[in-house]
């Protein structure tokens, strides 16, 4: 089974928290400006927000990968 996950390129990420503003259940930026992806697996409930976060990321640090078994 293939799963789709959202991932971050930490070399590009500026932790500006736009993604967290879109969906704080998936993305979290802590007080030290570290981005964490809390729910990397893309579900029907999070897919729209993940795509919006990818589109709005100013550094294009977010992307989707597919992982198989």
OpenMM code with the backbone's topology and positions (N, CA, C; nanometers):
from openmm import Vec3, app, unit

residues = "UNK UNK UNK UNK UNK UNK UNK UNK UNK UNK UNK UNK UNK UNK UNK UNK UNK UNK UNK UNK UNK UNK UNK UNK UNK UNK UNK UNK UNK UNK UNK UNK UNK UNK UNK UNK UNK UNK UNK UNK UNK UNK UNK UNK UNK UNK UNK UNK UNK UNK UNK UNK UNK UNK UNK UNK UNK UNK UNK UNK UNK UNK UNK UNK UNK UNK UNK UNK UNK".split()
positions = [
    Vec3(0.0839, -0.1189, 0.0000),
    Vec3(0.0000, 0.0000, 0.0000),
    Vec3(0.0877, 0.1244, 0.0000),
    Vec3(0.0517, 0.2210, -0.0797),
    Vec3(0.1265, 0.3455, -0.0886),
    Vec3(0.0608, 0.4505, -0.0001),
    Vec3(0.1439, 0.5198, 0.0769),
    Vec3(0.0940, 0.6308, 0.1568),
    Vec3(0.1623, 0.7585, 0.1107),
    Vec3(0.0914, 0.8672, 0.1216),
    Vec3(0.1473, 0.9974, 0.0870),
    Vec3(0.1737, 1.0734, 0.2157),
    Vec3(0.2913, 1.1357, 0.2210),
    Vec3(0.3318, 1.2085, 0.3406),
    Vec3(0.3805, 1.3471, 0.3025),
    Vec3(0.3576, 1.4407, 0.3928),
    Vec3(0.4134, 1.5737, 0.3753),
    Vec3(0.5488, 1.5757, 0.4462),
    Vec3(0.6480, 1.6337, 0.3795),
    Vec3(0.7829, 1.6423, 0.4348),
    Vec3(0.8330, 1.7861, 0.4215),
    Vec3(0.9333, 1.8177, 0.5019),
    Vec3(0.9913, 1.9521, 0.5001),
    Vec3(1.1393, 1.9427, 0.4688),
    Vec3(1.1871, 2.0334, 0.3853),
    Vec3(1.3297, 2.0483, 0.3590),
    Vec3(1.3797, 2.1526, 0.4586),
    Vec3(1.4448, 2.1050, 0.5646),
    Vec3(1.4882, 2.1950, 0.6714),
    Vec3(1.5967, 2.2921, 0.6256),
    Vec3(1.6634, 2.2628, 0.5148),
    Vec3(1.7611, 2.3551, 0.4591),
    Vec3(1.6956, 2.4790, 0.3992),
    Vec3(1.5686, 2.4665, 0.3601),
    Vec3(1.4945, 2.5783, 0.3024),
    Vec3(1.4006, 2.6455, 0.4022),
    Vec3(1.3518, 2.5706, 0.4994),
    Vec3(1.2479, 2.6183, 0.5900),
    Vec3(1.2969, 2.7342, 0.6759),
    Vec3(1.2157, 2.8404, 0.6799),
    Vec3(1.2447, 2.9555, 0.7659),
    Vec3(1.1555, 2.9571, 0.8897),
    Vec3(1.0733, 2.8569, 0.9079),
    Vec3(0.9840, 2.8435, 1.0233),
    Vec3(0.9000, 2.9688, 1.0448),
    Vec3(0.8433, 3.0200, 0.9359),
    Vec3(0.7610, 3.1409, 0.9465),
    Vec3(0.6178, 3.1107, 0.9888),
    Vec3(0.5834, 2.9838, 1.0012),
    Vec3(0.4572, 2.9357, 1.0596),
    Vec3(0.3334, 2.9600, 0.9736),
    Vec3(0.3504, 2.9911, 0.8476),
    Vec3(0.2329, 3.0022, 0.7599),
    Vec3(0.1602, 2.8679, 0.7554),
    Vec3(0.2346, 2.7595, 0.7458),
    Vec3(0.1734, 2.6265, 0.7414),
    Vec3(0.0972, 2.5972, 0.8711),
    Vec3(0.1534, 2.6370, 0.9843),
    Vec3(0.0859, 2.6144, 1.1118),
    Vec3(-0.0440, 2.6943, 1.1181),
    Vec3(-0.0446, 2.8123, 1.0588),
    Vec3(-0.1667, 2.8917, 1.0543),
    Vec3(-0.2751, 2.8269, 0.9715),
    Vec3(-0.2353, 2.7469, 0.8748),
    Vec3(-0.3319, 2.6765, 0.7897),
    Vec3(-0.3869, 2.5539, 0.8609),
    Vec3(-0.2993, 2.4763, 0.9264),
    Vec3(-0.3451, 2.3579, 0.9990),
    Vec3(-0.2479, 2.3265, 1.1127),
    Vec3(-0.2841, 2.3676, 1.2327),
    Vec3(-0.1989, 2.3465, 1.3503),
    Vec3(-0.1989, 2.2023, 1.3995),
    Vec3(-0.2877, 2.1189, 1.3461),
    Vec3(-0.2855, 1.9773, 1.3830),
    Vec3(-0.1808, 1.9014, 1.3022),
    Vec3(-0.1421, 1.9548, 1.1881),
    Vec3(-0.0408, 1.8909, 1.1033),
    Vec3(0.0959, 1.9548, 1.1258),
    Vec3(0.1003, 2.0875, 1.1328),
    Vec3(0.2263, 2.1612, 1.1409),
    Vec3(0.2370, 2.2349, 1.2738),
    Vec3(0.3567, 2.2338, 1.3339),
    Vec3(0.3792, 2.3076, 1.4586),
    Vec3(0.5170, 2.3724, 1.4547),
    Vec3(0.5208, 2.5015, 1.4837),
    Vec3(0.6469, 2.5737, 1.4985),
    Vec3(0.6590, 2.6098, 1.6457),
    Vec3(0.7692, 2.5652, 1.7089),
    Vec3(0.7858, 2.5909, 1.8516),
    Vec3(0.8469, 2.7290, 1.8773),
    Vec3(0.8685, 2.7602, 2.0029),
    Vec3(0.9194, 2.8918, 2.0425),
    Vec3(1.0622, 2.9174, 1.9947),
    Vec3(1.1307, 2.8121, 1.9533),
    Vec3(1.2687, 2.8258, 1.9037),
    Vec3(1.2749, 2.8193, 1.7513),
    Vec3(1.1604, 2.8391, 1.6875),
    Vec3(1.1492, 2.8400, 1.5408),
    Vec3(1.1892, 2.7087, 1.4753),
    Vec3(1.1487, 2.5986, 1.5358),
    Vec3(1.1667, 2.4673, 1.4767),
    Vec3(1.0314, 2.4177, 1.4278),
    Vec3(1.0259, 2.3753, 1.3007),
    Vec3(0.9024, 2.3215, 1.2453),
    Vec3(0.8970, 2.1713, 1.2677),
    Vec3(0.7826, 2.1247, 1.3154),
    Vec3(0.7573, 1.9824, 1.3325),
    Vec3(0.6327, 1.9468, 1.2530),
    Vec3(0.6376, 1.8348, 1.1850),
    Vec3(0.5191, 1.7840, 1.1174),
    Vec3(0.4590, 1.6792, 1.2102),
    Vec3(0.3475, 1.7153, 1.2707),
    Vec3(0.2854, 1.6310, 1.3727),
    Vec3(0.2115, 1.5118, 1.3129),
    Vec3(0.1517, 1.5321, 1.1969),
    Vec3(0.0768, 1.4257, 1.1290),
    Vec3(0.1209, 1.4225, 0.9832),
    Vec3(0.2308, 1.3521, 0.9541),
    Vec3(0.2832, 1.3529, 0.8173),
    Vec3(0.1961, 1.2787, 0.7155),
    Vec3(0.1224, 1.1772, 0.7593),
    Vec3(0.0392, 1.1014, 0.6653),
    Vec3(-0.0771, 1.1886, 0.6173),
    Vec3(-0.0912, 1.1991, 0.4876),
    Vec3(-0.1987, 1.2791, 0.4301),
    Vec3(-0.3265, 1.1968, 0.4291),
    Vec3(-0.4290, 1.2527, 0.4879),
    Vec3(-0.5599, 1.1883, 0.4951),
    Vec3(-0.6590, 1.2731, 0.4166),
    Vec3(-0.7765, 1.2180, 0.3891),
    Vec3(-0.8778, 1.3007, 0.3214),
    Vec3(-0.9092, 1.4290, 0.3996),
    Vec3(-0.8991, 1.4220, 0.5321),
    Vec3(-0.9283, 1.5385, 0.6158),
    Vec3(-0.8195, 1.6451, 0.6087),
    Vec3(-0.6951, 1.6053, 0.5854),
    Vec3(-0.5846, 1.7019, 0.5865),
    Vec3(-0.5332, 1.7379, 0.4476),
    Vec3(-0.5759, 1.6657, 0.3458),
    Vec3(-0.5183, 1.6843, 0.2122),
    Vec3(-0.5310, 1.8280, 0.1610),
    Vec3(-0.6467, 1.8858, 0.1747),
    Vec3(-0.6674, 2.0218, 0.1238),
    Vec3(-0.5740, 2.1218, 0.1937),
    Vec3(-0.5648, 2.1121, 0.3268),
    Vec3(-0.4780, 2.2024, 0.4023),
    Vec3(-0.3310, 2.1820, 0.3688),
    Vec3(-0.2894, 2.0570, 0.3507),
    Vec3(-0.1494, 2.0298, 0.3159),
    Vec3(-0.1154, 2.0927, 0.1811),
    Vec3(-0.2031, 2.0766, 0.0838),
    Vec3(-0.1784, 2.1373, -0.0475),
    Vec3(-0.1730, 2.2899, -0.0382),
    Vec3(-0.2591, 2.3475, 0.0435),
    Vec3(-0.2592, 2.4927, 0.0637),
    Vec3(-0.1289, 2.5380, 0.1305),
    Vec3(-0.0826, 2.4627, 0.2308),
    Vec3(0.0433, 2.4968, 0.2979),
    Vec3(0.1604, 2.4880, 0.2016),
    Vec3(0.1631, 2.3873, 0.1170),
    Vec3(0.2691, 2.3735, 0.0168),
    Vec3(0.2656, 2.4920, -0.0788),
    Vec3(0.1477, 2.5286, -0.1223),
    Vec3(0.1325, 2.6387, -0.2170),
    Vec3(0.1762, 2.7720, -0.1559),
    Vec3(0.1477, 2.7929, -0.0291),
    Vec3(0.1746, 2.9219, 0.0341),
    Vec3(0.3106, 2.9316, 0.1023),
    Vec3(0.3846, 2.8232, 0.1097),
    Vec3(0.5173, 2.8267, 0.1740),
    Vec3(0.6105, 2.9187, 0.0944),
    Vec3(0.6589, 3.0275, 0.1565),
    Vec3(0.7405, 3.1239, 0.0819),
    Vec3(0.8747, 3.0685, 0.0334),
    Vec3(0.9257, 2.9664, 0.0993),
    Vec3(1.0548, 2.9088, 0.0603),
    Vec3(1.0393, 2.7771, -0.0142),
    Vec3(0.9163, 2.7365, -0.0397),
    Vec3(0.8875, 2.6090, -0.1066),
    Vec3(0.9590, 2.4925, -0.0377),
    Vec3(0.9520, 2.4937, 0.0945),
    Vec3(1.0204, 2.3925, 0.1762),
    Vec3(0.9362, 2.2670, 0.1989),
    Vec3(0.8074, 2.2716, 0.1652),
    Vec3(0.7190, 2.1572, 0.1883),
    Vec3(0.6927, 2.0825, 0.0583),
    Vec3(0.6812, 1.9511, 0.0694),
    Vec3(0.6476, 1.8702, -0.0477),
    Vec3(0.5787, 1.7412, -0.0009),
    Vec3(0.5282, 1.6673, -0.0987),
    Vec3(0.4632, 1.5400, -0.0715),
    Vec3(0.5485, 1.4293, -0.1317),
    Vec3(0.5668, 1.3237, -0.0535),
    Vec3(0.6350, 1.2046, -0.1027),
    Vec3(0.5395, 1.0863, -0.0941),
    Vec3(0.5661, 0.9858, -0.1732),
    Vec3(0.4890, 0.8614, -0.1668),
    Vec3(0.5800, 0.7520, -0.1172),
    Vec3(0.5290, 0.6773, -0.0206),
    Vec3(0.6042, 0.5646, 0.0347),
    Vec3(0.5228, 0.4377, 0.0191),
    Vec3(0.5893, 0.3337, -0.0279),
    Vec3(0.5228, 0.2047, -0.0434),
    Vec3(0.5702, 0.1084, 0.0622),
    Vec3(0.5006, -0.0028, 0.0720),
    Vec3(0.5374, -0.1060, 0.1697),
    Vec3(0.6658, -0.1751, 0.1306),
] * unit.nanometer
topology = app.Topology()
chain = topology.addChain("A")
for resn in residues:
    res = topology.addResidue(resn, chain)
    for name in ("N", "CA", "C"):
        topology.addAtom(name, app.Element.getBySymbol(name[0]), res)
